[in-house]
Amino acid sequence: MAGSDDETTPKSAVRPGAEIVGESAALKEVFKIAQIVARSNSPVLLRGESGTGKEFFAKLIHDSSSRREKPFVKLNCAALSAGVLESELFGHEKGAFTGANSPKEGRFELAHGGTLLLDEIGEISAEFQAKLLRVLQEGELERVGGTRTLKVNVRLICATNKDLETAVAAGEFRADLYYRINVVPITLPPLRQRDGDIPRLAQVFLRRFNKENGRSLSFAPSTLDILSKCEFPGNIRELQNCIQRTATLARSDVIIPQDLACEQGRCYSPLLKKAVAEREGKGAVHGLARGETVSTGQPRDAAAFAAEAVMGHSGLIGREPLEQAMATAGGNQAKAARLLGRTPRQVGYSLRRHGIERKLF
């Protein structure tokens, strides 16, 4: 029998202050720590696998702090080159470089008095690490092409899915910057460690789909049972992608197990995780995932996927592995390229050829 509206996610499962859904002990513990941390201005380092909700927790900390009335500004460091990153964070003066036709405030200035989230902090270059360290130590900066020193007052929150300790030991990440940003580390649990939260999140994502598309879909209990046993190496982001895809292709108003990609032999998560693990020698995506999922059936063109999407270095990337990698990477082309063993340019080319919009992820 299909779940009714009365069986949807209880209000107690939705945490106030951010789009954080769940009642698992692992989530409650992190939520409690985040609220305690919010009382101070100490720098926070949010750690965890891709798709675990680091941005939502950063916003929760901001909204629970004394800075809540001031700006919350965010920037993904992995998406920008060192030169562009410097301009985005520190701002620039008119004429600082070709195309700088007017002065521009950087993210530090825009976040003055509030909170600045630097996502993918582990991806910044060694050269830029030194520049960022100086701003964090002194609390002041100069815009690119400028000489005037500006004072800034921000609460810094950084986020990463990278093993910074290994990066420091390898000389890839400055130890002094590591200690500056890692004052209060908070590790977010992957979805597979959040007992009971997958059905709650699935219901939320389905309600959102229904509202956006004028539908009235619901899950069969057996469908939620299957979803609960999946690992989702891409975590919340991958689950959301799964629900959206399943709801879009559902054949009736009740989503049954046969509507799920894994039941059709078309779920590429286990294969993608395994291929990346073999290529990187880390045991799993981000080095944290355990065994294979319990999805029934191997993708029917698994061998072709492995050869074409992961090991290949030229040509068009298949649509389904491309979509899976983009979902796992949260729409970040550079990260998706690393997962697939391709270049960001090849990923961008394949997205255009397949007519896939990045905003879908």
C-alpha positions as CSV (number, residue, x, y, z in Angstrom):
1,M,0.0,0.0,0.0
2,A,1.4,3.4,-0.9
3,G,2.5,5.9,1.7
4,S,-0.1,8.6,2.3
5,D,0.4,12.3,3.1
6,D,0.0,11.5,6.8
7,E,3.0,9.2,6.5
8,T,5.4,11.9,5.2
9,T,8.4,13.2,7.1
10,P,7.4,14.5,10.6
11,K,8.3,18.1,11.5
12,S,10.7,16.9,14.1
13,A,12.9,15.4,11.4
14,V,13.5,18.9,9.8
15,R,16.1,20.8,11.7
16,P,15.4,24.6,12.1
17,G,17.7,27.1,10.6
18,A,18.7,25.1,7.5
19,E,17.5,22.4,5.1
20,I,18.8,19.6,7.3
21,V,16.5,16.6,7.5
22,G,17.0,13.6,9.8
23,E,16.5,12.0,13.2
24,S,19.5,9.7,13.3
25,A,21.9,9.7,16.3
26,A,24.8,10.6,14.0
27,L,23.0,13.7,12.7
28,K,21.8,14.8,16.1
29,E,25.3,14.7,17.5
30,V,26.7,16.9,14.7
31,F,23.7,19.2,14.9
32,K,24.4,19.7,18.7
33,I,28.0,20.4,18.1
34,A,27.2,23.0,15.4
35,Q,24.9,24.9,17.7
36,I,27.5,25.0,20.4
37,V,30.2,26.2,18.0
38,A,27.8,28.9,16.7
39,R,28.1,30.7,20.1
40,S,31.7,31.7,19.4
41,N,33.6,33.3,16.5
42,S,36.2,30.4,16.2
43,P,37.1,29.2,12.7
44,V,35.3,26.0,11.8
45,L,36.5,23.2,9.4
46,L,33.6,21.1,8.0
47,R,34.8,17.7,6.9
48,G,33.2,14.8,5.2
49,E,32.4,13.2,1.9
50,S,31.0,15.0,-1.1
51,G,27.3,15.6,-0.8
52,T,27.0,15.3,3.0
53,G,25.5,18.8,3.4
54,K,28.5,20.9,4.5
55,E,27.1,24.1,3.0
56,F,23.8,23.6,4.9
57,F,25.7,23.1,8.2
58,A,27.7,26.3,7.5
59,K,24.5,28.2,7.0
60,L,23.1,26.6,10.2
61,I,26.1,27.8,12.2
62,H,25.7,31.3,10.8
63,D,22.0,31.5,11.4
64,S,22.5,30.3,15.0
65,S,25.2,32.9,15.7
66,S,25.3,36.5,16.8
67,R,26.2,37.3,13.1
68,R,22.9,36.0,11.8
69,E,21.8,39.5,10.7
70,K,24.9,40.0,8.7
71,P,25.8,38.5,5.3
72,F,26.5,34.8,4.7
73,V,28.8,34.6,1.7
74,K,30.1,31.5,0.1
75,L,32.7,30.6,-2.5
76,N,33.8,27.3,-4.1
77,C,37.6,27.4,-4.3
78,A,37.9,24.4,-6.6
79,A,36.0,26.0,-9.4
80,L,38.4,28.9,-9.9
81,S,42.0,29.4,-11.0
82,A,44.4,31.1,-8.6
83,G,44.2,34.5,-10.3
84,V,40.4,34.5,-10.4
85,L,40.2,33.2,-6.9
86,E,42.3,36.1,-5.6
87,S,40.1,38.6,-7.4
88,E,36.9,36.9,-6.1
89,L,38.1,36.8,-2.5
90,F,40.1,40.1,-2.2
91,G,38.4,42.2,-4.9
92,H,40.1,44.3,-7.4
93,E,40.6,48.0,-8.4
94,K,39.8,49.5,-11.8
95,G,42.5,48.7,-14.3
96,A,44.0,45.9,-12.2
97,F,43.9,43.6,-15.2
98,T,42.3,43.4,-18.7
99,G,38.6,43.6,-18.3
100,A,38.6,45.2,-14.8
101,N,36.6,48.2,-15.9
102,S,35.4,49.1,-12.4
103,P,36.3,48.4,-8.8
104,K,34.9,45.3,-7.3
105,E,34.5,44.2,-3.7
106,G,35.8,40.8,-2.8
107,R,34.0,38.1,-0.8
108,F,35.9,39.1,2.4
109,E,34.5,42.6,2.1
110,L,31.0,41.4,1.2
111,A,31.0,39.1,4.3
112,H,32.2,41.9,6.7
113,G,30.6,41.4,10.0
114,G,29.1,38.1,8.9
115,T,30.3,34.6,7.8
116,L,32.4,33.5,4.9
117,L,32.3,29.9,3.7
118,L,35.3,28.7,1.6
119,D,34.2,25.4,0.1
120,E,36.8,22.9,-1.2
121,I,39.6,24.7,0.7
122,G,41.9,21.7,0.1
123,E,42.1,22.5,-3.6
124,I,43.7,25.9,-3.5
125,S,47.3,26.3,-4.8
126,A,50.3,26.7,-2.6
127,E,50.9,30.2,-3.8
128,F,47.4,31.3,-2.9
129,Q,47.6,29.5,0.5
130,A,50.3,32.0,1.6
131,K,48.1,35.0,0.5
132,L,45.0,33.6,2.3
133,L,47.1,32.9,5.5
134,R,48.2,36.5,5.7
135,V,44.6,37.8,5.5
136,L,43.5,35.4,8.2
137,Q,46.4,36.3,10.5
138,E,46.2,40.1,10.0
139,G,42.5,40.5,9.4
140,E,43.3,42.9,6.6
141,L,43.8,42.8,2.8
142,E,44.5,44.8,-0.3
143,R,42.5,44.5,-3.4
144,V,44.2,43.2,-6.5
145,G,45.9,46.2,-8.1
146,G,45.3,48.3,-5.1
147,T,47.5,49.7,-2.3
148,R,44.9,50.7,0.3
149,T,44.7,48.3,3.3
150,L,41.2,47.2,4.2
151,K,40.2,45.8,7.6
152,V,37.8,42.8,7.5
153,N,35.9,41.1,10.3
154,V,34.5,37.7,9.2
155,R,33.7,34.4,10.8
156,L,35.5,31.9,8.6
157,I,34.1,28.4,7.9
158,C,36.0,26.1,5.6
159,A,34.8,22.9,4.0
160,T,36.7,20.0,2.4
161,N,36.4,16.3,1.5
162,K,40.1,16.1,1.2
163,D,42.5,14.4,3.7
164,L,44.3,17.6,4.8
165,E,46.6,15.8,7.2
166,T,48.0,13.7,4.3
167,A,48.3,16.9,2.2
168,V,50.3,18.6,4.9
169,A,52.6,15.7,5.3
170,A,53.1,15.6,1.5
171,G,53.9,19.4,1.5
172,E,50.8,20.1,-0.6
173,F,49.0,22.1,2.1
174,R,50.7,24.6,4.5
175,A,50.8,23.5,8.1
176,D,50.4,27.0,9.4
177,L,47.2,27.5,7.3
178,Y,45.9,24.1,8.4
179,Y,46.2,25.0,12.1
180,R,44.6,28.4,11.3
181,I,41.4,26.9,9.8
182,N,41.2,23.7,11.7
183,V,40.4,25.3,15.1
184,V,37.0,23.5,15.5
185,P,36.8,20.5,13.1
186,I,33.3,19.0,12.5
187,T,33.0,15.8,10.5
188,L,29.7,15.2,8.9
189,P,28.5,11.6,8.7
190,P,27.9,10.0,5.3
191,L,24.4,9.0,4.5
192,R,25.1,5.3,5.0
193,Q,25.9,6.0,8.7
194,R,22.6,7.9,9.3
195,D,20.3,5.1,10.2
196,G,16.7,5.8,9.2
197,D,17.3,9.1,7.5
198,I,17.2,7.9,3.8
199,P,13.4,7.4,3.8
200,R,12.9,10.8,5.5
201,L,15.1,12.5,2.9
202,A,13.5,10.6,0.1
203,Q,10.0,11.8,1.2
204,V,11.2,15.4,1.3
205,F,12.7,15.2,-2.2
206,L,9.6,13.6,-3.6
207,R,7.4,16.3,-2.0
208,R,9.6,18.9,-3.6
209,F,9.3,17.2,-7.0
210,N,5.5,17.0,-6.7
211,K,5.3,20.7,-5.8
212,E,7.5,21.7,-8.7
213,N,5.8,19.5,-11.3
214,G,2.2,19.5,-10.1
215,R,2.3,15.7,-9.4
216,S,1.0,13.6,-6.5
217,L,3.5,10.7,-6.5
218,S,4.1,8.5,-3.4
219,F,6.4,5.7,-2.5
220,A,5.4,2.0,-2.0
221,P,6.9,0.9,1.3
222,S,9.0,-1.7,-0.5
223,T,10.6,1.0,-2.5
224,L,11.7,2.9,0.6
225,D,13.1,-0.4,2.0
226,I,15.3,-0.8,-1.0
227,L,16.5,2.8,-0.9
228,S,17.3,2.4,2.8
229,K,19.7,-0.4,1.9
230,C,21.6,1.6,-0.7
231,E,24.9,3.3,0.2
232,F,24.8,6.3,-2.0
233,P,28.5,7.2,-2.2
234,G,27.4,10.6,-3.5
235,N,25.4,10.9,-0.3
236,I,22.4,13.4,0.0
237,R,23.2,14.9,-3.4
238,E,23.1,11.5,-5.1
239,L,19.9,10.5,-3.3
240,Q,18.2,13.7,-4.5
241,N,19.3,12.9,-8.0
242,C,18.0,9.4,-7.7
243,I,14.6,10.5,-6.5
244,Q,14.3,13.1,-9.2
245,R,15.2,10.7,-11.9
246,T,12.9,8.0,-10.5
247,A,10.0,10.3,-10.1
248,T,10.4,11.7,-13.6
249,L,10.3,8.2,-15.2
250,A,7.7,6.7,-12.8
251,R,4.9,4.9,-14.7
252,S,2.2,5.5,-12.1
253,D,1.4,7.7,-9.1
254,V,2.9,5.0,-6.8
255,I,6.7,4.5,-7.2
256,I,7.4,0.8,-7.0
257,P,10.8,-1.0,-6.8
258,Q,10.8,-1.6,-10.5
259,D,10.9,2.1,-11.1
260,L,14.3,2.4,-9.4
261,A,17.4,2.4,-11.6
262,C,19.1,-0.3,-9.5
263,E,16.2,-2.6,-10.1
264,Q,16.6,-2.1,-13.8
265,G,20.3,-2.8,-13.8
266,R,21.0,0.9,-14.6
267,C,22.6,2.1,-11.4
268,Y,26.2,3.1,-12.0
269,S,27.1,4.1,-8.4
270,P,28.8,0.8,-7.4
271,L,30.8,0.6,-10.6
272,L,31.8,4.3,-10.4
273,K,32.9,3.8,-6.8
274,K,34.9,0.7,-7.6
275,A,36.5,2.2,-10.7
276,V,37.7,5.3,-8.8
277,A,38.9,3.2,-5.9
278,E,41.0,1.1,-8.2
279,R,42.4,4.1,-10.0
280,E,43.2,6.1,-6.9
281,G,44.1,3.2,-4.7
282,K,42.1,4.5,-1.8
283,G,39.6,1.6,-1.3
284,A,36.6,3.7,-2.2
285,V,35.4,7.1,-3.3
286,H,36.9,9.6,-0.8
287,G,38.5,6.6,0.9
288,L,35.5,6.2,3.3
289,A,32.9,4.1,1.7
290,R,32.4,0.5,2.8
291,G,31.5,-2.6,0.6
292,E,29.2,-2.7,-2.4
293,T,25.6,-1.6,-2.3
294,V,22.9,-4.2,-2.1
295,S,21.4,-3.1,-5.4
296,T,20.1,-6.1,-7.3
297,G,21.8,-6.6,-10.6
298,Q,25.0,-5.2,-12.3
299,P,24.6,-2.5,-14.9
300,R,24.1,-4.5,-18.1
301,D,26.7,-2.5,-20.0
302,A,29.1,-2.3,-17.1
303,A,32.2,-3.4,-19.0
304,A,31.6,-0.8,-21.6
305,F,31.1,1.8,-19.0
306,A,34.4,1.0,-17.3
307,A,36.3,1.1,-20.5
308,E,34.7,4.1,-22.0
309,A,33.8,6.3,-19.1
310,V,36.6,5.7,-16.6
311,M,39.6,4.3,-18.4
312,G,39.2,6.2,-21.7
313,H,41.0,9.4,-22.4
314,S,39.3,10.6,-25.6
315,G,35.9,10.8,-27.2
316,L,32.4,11.4,-25.9
317,I,31.6,10.3,-22.3
318,G,28.4,8.2,-22.1
319,R,25.3,10.1,-20.9
320,E,24.5,7.9,-17.9
321,P,28.0,7.7,-16.3
322,L,28.4,11.4,-17.0
323,E,25.1,12.2,-15.2
324,Q,26.1,9.9,-12.3
325,A,29.5,11.5,-11.9
326,M,28.0,15.0,-12.1
327,A,25.5,14.1,-9.4
328,T,28.2,12.7,-7.2
329,A,30.3,15.8,-7.7
330,G,27.4,18.2,-7.1
331,G,27.7,19.7,-10.5
332,N,31.4,20.5,-10.2
333,Q,33.0,19.7,-13.6
334,A,36.5,19.5,-12.3
335,K,35.5,16.9,-9.6
336,A,33.4,14.9,-12.0
337,A,36.4,14.8,-14.4
338,R,38.6,13.4,-11.6
339,L,35.9,10.7,-10.9
340,L,35.8,9.7,-14.5
341,G,39.5,9.9,-15.2
342,R,38.9,12.6,-17.8
343,T,39.7,16.3,-18.2
344,P,37.2,19.1,-17.3
345,R,37.2,20.1,-20.9
346,Q,36.1,16.6,-22.0
347,V,33.3,16.7,-19.3
348,G,32.2,20.1,-20.5
349,Y,32.2,19.0,-24.1
350,S,30.2,15.9,-23.3
351,L,27.6,17.9,-21.3
352,R,27.1,20.1,-24.3
353,R,26.8,17.2,-26.7
354,H,24.2,15.5,-24.5
355,G,22.3,18.7,-23.8
356,I,22.7,18.3,-20.1
357,E,22.4,21.5,-18.0
358,R,24.7,21.8,-15.0
359,K,22.0,23.4,-12.9
360,L,20.2,20.1,-12.8
361,F,22.8,18.9,-10.3
